[in-house]
């Protein structure tokens, strides 16, 4: 069965994911020193996913105002 074209994800539409895969969670926990090889995979602690948001620069408006004066 084929997938409807409206459900396909385009390359430009990929955003940050809210859920990490198990390997990604383990790697992140190792970075935070909260994971050792003795730990069980079931019942892993949650890992916060940081969303990056960029703010637009407002310097452009100030420069335009200076040129008008």
DRENMAR-938053 format. One record per residue (C-alpha): residue in three letters; chain; x negated, y negated, z negated. Coordinates in Angstrom, 2 decimals, padded with zeros to 5 digits. Example, Ala and Ser with C-alpha at 12.3 -4.5 7.8 and 13.67 -1.06 7.14 Angstrom:
% residues 2
<aa Ala; ch A; east -012.30; north 004.50; up -007.80>
<aa Ser; ch A; east -013.67; north 001.06; up -007.14>
***
This chain:
% residues 69
<aa Unk; ch A; east 000.00; north 000.00; up 000.00>
<aa Unk; ch A; east -001.36; north -003.43; up 000.88>
<aa Unk; ch A; east -001.50; north -006.46; up -001.36>
<aa Unk; ch A; east 000.60; north -009.51; up -000.55>
<aa Unk; ch A; east -001.48; north -012.41; up 000.76>
<aa Unk; ch A; east -000.15; north -014.75; up -001.95>
<aa Unk; ch A; east -001.63; north -012.51; up -004.67>
<aa Unk; ch A; east -005.16; north -012.41; up -003.27>
<aa Unk; ch A; east -007.77; north -014.50; up -005.04>
<aa Unk; ch A; east -009.80; north -016.80; up -002.85>
<aa Unk; ch A; east -013.45; north -017.51; up -003.63>
<aa Unk; ch A; east -012.76; north -021.18; up -004.44>
<aa Unk; ch A; east -010.01; north -020.36; up -006.90>
<aa Unk; ch A; east -012.19; north -018.42; up -009.37>
<aa Unk; ch A; east -012.11; north -020.07; up -012.79>
<aa Unk; ch A; east -013.42; north -019.16; up -016.22>
<aa Unk; ch A; east -011.90; north -016.02; up -017.64>
<aa Unk; ch A; east -010.34; north -015.80; up -021.09>
<aa Unk; ch A; east -011.26; north -012.15; up -021.59>
<aa Unk; ch A; east -014.75; north -010.65; up -021.38>
<aa Unk; ch A; east -015.55; north -007.12; up -020.30>
<aa Unk; ch A; east -016.97; north -004.76; up -022.93>
<aa Unk; ch A; east -020.53; north -005.06; up -021.63>
<aa Unk; ch A; east -020.27; north -008.86; up -021.61>
<aa Unk; ch A; east -018.93; north -008.86; up -025.19>
<aa Unk; ch A; east -021.78; north -006.65; up -026.39>
<aa Unk; ch A; east -024.35; north -008.87; up -024.67>
<aa Unk; ch A; east -022.82; north -011.97; up -026.26>
<aa Unk; ch A; east -022.74; north -010.33; up -029.70>
<aa Unk; ch A; east -026.41; north -009.36; up -029.32>
<aa Unk; ch A; east -027.24; north -013.00; up -028.57>
<aa Unk; ch A; east -025.45; north -014.01; up -031.77>
<aa Unk; ch A; east -027.20; north -011.22; up -033.76>
<aa Unk; ch A; east -023.83; north -009.67; up -034.70>
<aa Unk; ch A; east -024.33; north -006.37; up -032.86>
<aa Unk; ch A; east -026.58; north -003.39; up -033.46>
<aa Unk; ch A; east -026.76; north -000.03; up -031.71>
<aa Unk; ch A; east -025.25; north 001.66; up -034.78>
<aa Unk; ch A; east -021.96; north -000.25; up -034.45>
<aa Unk; ch A; east -018.91; north 001.45; up -033.01>
<aa Unk; ch A; east -017.48; north 000.13; up -029.73>
<aa Unk; ch A; east -013.94; north 000.44; up -031.05>
<aa Unk; ch A; east -013.00; north -002.49; up -033.27>
<aa Unk; ch A; east -015.60; north -004.94; up -032.03>
<aa Unk; ch A; east -015.38; north -008.48; up -033.39>
<aa Unk; ch A; east -013.82; north -011.12; up -031.17>
<aa Unk; ch A; east -016.04; north -013.33; up -029.04>
<aa Unk; ch A; east -015.10; north -016.91; up -028.32>
<aa Unk; ch A; east -015.22; north -017.93; up -024.67>
<aa Unk; ch A; east -016.34; north -021.52; up -024.24>
<aa Unk; ch A; east -014.61; north -023.40; up -021.47>
<aa Unk; ch A; east -016.71; north -026.10; up -019.87>
<aa Unk; ch A; east -014.94; north -029.27; up -018.84>
<aa Unk; ch A; east -016.78; north -032.08; up -017.15>
<aa Unk; ch A; east -015.74; north -035.68; up -017.63>
<aa Unk; ch A; east -015.86; north -038.15; up -014.80>
<aa Unk; ch A; east -018.38; north -040.95; up -015.01>
<aa Unk; ch A; east -017.01; north -044.43; up -015.58>
<aa Unk; ch A; east -020.19; north -046.29; up -014.65>
<aa Unk; ch A; east -018.94; north -046.78; up -011.11>
<aa Unk; ch A; east -016.19; north -049.14; up -012.28>
<aa Unk; ch A; east -018.60; north -051.24; up -014.32>
<aa Unk; ch A; east -020.94; north -051.65; up -011.37>
<aa Unk; ch A; east -018.06; north -052.73; up -009.14>
<aa Unk; ch A; east -016.92; north -055.29; up -011.73>
<aa Unk; ch A; east -020.45; north -056.69; up -011.97>
<aa Unk; ch A; east -020.63; north -057.12; up -008.18>
<aa Unk; ch A; east -017.33; north -059.06; up -008.13>
<aa Unk; ch A; east -018.59; north -061.62; up -010.68>
***
